[in-house]
């Protein structure tokens, strides 16, 4: 096979993979723009929910039918009596909603009994590693009824990389009120928990805080990256194809004319 034929075959053979790669890159860029629009809508919705004035906690009878999408991050007010003897430590992973918490430590999840007998798990806030033992913060172990303000949250989704909880050491790696309640022998509890934002307890620990929305929004950057790669692909392939065609023309201009073959041979 001549060099000219090999170049032509190579050009045609790479055209389809190049087109596929171009379509994929454009699709990824467009997907990131769609993600950007979704993320901006989510941030706007969360900011509106977290800025709304707190309402009364839904009644106990309504808990099983609550719609998570409509009620998550809904700010509520409730009067509770904490059962401090059954508080649980939940590993405090970095949170986009609590940027004020950055050091290693735990969330303090405490059963909160309501006047009607219902039990809601309350994330009372953050404690550093050195103050996980309640004996190091006795002034924060409030015994009497207390009115609190917080936001309704639903349990974390567990993934294959989520470490196993360690009830024997009073340590959880997922904010899951049902799992904590089962280990503590509490019986039925609300399907959600309340992220307490106020009031701060005497001594400041556990450290509650108002949720803020600081979700990363890098989708435009990602979209420009994918579109940029698509442009680079087009330019690179076009340059290579143009060079191949030009070389083909040069080859044709320097090759001697083919001699006819005598039929008598």
N, C-alpha and C positions, 0 to 999 in steps of 0.2 A: 504494500500500500504506500502511495506517495506521501510526502510530508504535507502537501496541500490537502489531500483527502483526509489525513489524520486530523489536521486542524479543523476542517469542516465538521468531521464527526464529533470531535471533542466539543466544539461550540454548540452543536445541536444537543448532545448528551447532557450538557450542563444547564441548558435553558430551563427545562422542567424543574429540576431541583432549585434553581434560583428563583423561579416564579413561586414555588411552594414556600420557600424561606421568606420571600417578600410578603406573601399573603399572611403568613404567621406573624411576622413582625408588625405589620399594620394592624392585625387583629389584637395583638397584645397591647399596642398603644391605645387603640380604641377602647379596649376593656379597662385600661387604667383611667381613661377619661370618664367612663361610666362609674368606676369606683370612686372617683373624685366627687362626682355629683352626689352619689349615695352618701359618702362620708360627710360632705357639707350639710346635707339634709339631716343626717343623724346628729351632728354637732348642734345644729340649730334647734332640733327637737329636744335634745338633752338640756341645752341651756335654758330653753323655755320652761321645761319641767322643774329644773332645779332653782329657777328664779321665782316660781309660783309660790304664793303663801301656803303654809301647811294647812291641811284639812284633817278632820278626825280620821283615825284609823278605821278602815272598813270593819263592820261588825263581824263577829266570829262566824255567824251563820253564812256569811258571804265568802268566806275564805276559799272553800273548795272550788268555787266557780269564777274566781278572779282571773282576768285575762292578763297574762304576764306582759305582753307587749303594750297594753294600755296603762298598766300600773307600776311597772318597774321605773324607779327613780322618782316616783311620786312622793312628795314631801308630806309627812303626816305628823300629828301630835298625839301623844298617848300618855296615860298615867300608869306607871308600873311599879311593881315591887320586885327588886332583883333578888334572885336566889344565888348569892355570891359563893355558896359552898359548892356549886356545880358549874362554875365558869370553866371555859375551855380555852386553850391556847391554839390559835390558828396561825400557821406560818405566814408572815407578812411579806408576800412577794411585792415587788415594785408595782405601783398602781398609777394609771394615768388620771385617776380621780382623786388621789391623795398625794399630790406632789410634795406636800410638806413632810412626808414620811420618807426618809431615805436610808436611815441606819438599820442594821439587822434587829429584828425583834418579832413581836407577835401581835395579832389582833385578839382582844379579849371578848369572847362570845359568852354572854351570860343569859340564862333563862329569865324572862321577865313575865311575871304573873299579872294578868289584868283583873279588873273588878268582877268581870263575868266568869272568871275561872279559866279563861283561855291563856295559853302560854305562847309568847313570841320570843324567839332568840334575837338578842340585840348585840350588835357589834359595838361595844362601848368605846372602842378606840384602840390606839396603839400603845404598847409598852416596849421599851428597849430590852435587850436580852438580860441585862443586869437587874431588871425589875419585874421579871415574869412571876416570881413568887409573890403571892398576895401579901405575905408578911412584910414585904419591903415597901408596901404602899397601903397601909391599913386605913388611912384617912379617906381613900377613894372607894372603900367598900361600903357604899351607902345602904342602909338597912330599911329605912322607911319608904313610903310611897313617894314617887318622884315623877314630875311631868317632864317628858323629854320631847325633843323634836328630832326627826331623822328622815331618812329616805328609804322607801321600800326597795329591797333587792331580792333577787331569786338566786338559788344555789349555783355555784360554779359548775360548769360542765367538766366532767372528768375525762382525761385523755390517757392514752397508754403510757405517757411519760410522767403522769402525776404520781408522786410517791404514795405508798400505802400509808393510811393514817395509823397512828400509834396510840389508841385509847388508853393502853396501860401506862403510858407516860403523859397522858392528857395533852397529846399533840395531834393536830390535824393539819393536812396540807390542802384541803379544799373547804371553802366556806359552804358547808352543807348542814343546815340546821337539823334535818331529819337524822343524819348519821350521828351527830352530837347528842341529840335527844335520846336516841336508842341506847347509846353507850352510857348515858347518865341515868337511864331509867325514868325519863320524864313523862313518857306516854305521848299522846298526840300533841303536836305543836303546829304552828302556822306553817304553810308551805313556803313562806318567804321569811326573810329576816329584816330587821331595821338597822340601818347604818346611822348611828347616833351622831348628830352634829352639835347638840347643846342639851343641857348646860355642861360645862366642864366640871368635873368633881373636885372636891378639896384636894390640894396637892398636885392637881393637873394630870394625874394618871388614874385610869387609862386616858389617853389623849384623844378626845373626839375631834371631829372637824367637818366642816361643810364640804360636800363633794364639789369639785370643779371639773370642767371638761377640758382636758389637755390631750386629746387624741391626736396622734401623728397624722399629718395629711401631706404625704410626699408623692401623691399619685400623679400630679402634673409633671414632676421631675422624672418619674418612671416613664410616663407616656412620651415625653420628649426624647428620652433615651431610646425607646423602642423605635420611634419614628426616625430618629437620627441614624440608627443602625440600618433601617430600611433604605434611607437615602444613600448611605455608604455602599450598601449592596448594589443598588442600581448604578451608581457611578462607577464602582469597581467592575461590575459585569459589563457595563456599556463600554468602558475603556478597553477592557480585554477583548470584547467582541469586535470593536472598531479596529483594534490592532490586528486581530486575526484576519479580518476582511481586507485590510490594507496590505498585509503580507501576502494574501492570496492574489491580489491584483498585481503585486510586484513579481510574484512567482510566474504568473501568466505572461507577463511582459518580457521575461528573460528566457523562458523555455523555447527551444527551437520548434518550428512547426513539425508536426508528426508526419512521417512519410507514409504514403499509402502502401498497402500490402498487395503484391501481385497475386491475382487469382490463379496464375499458372503454377505457383509454388505448391 
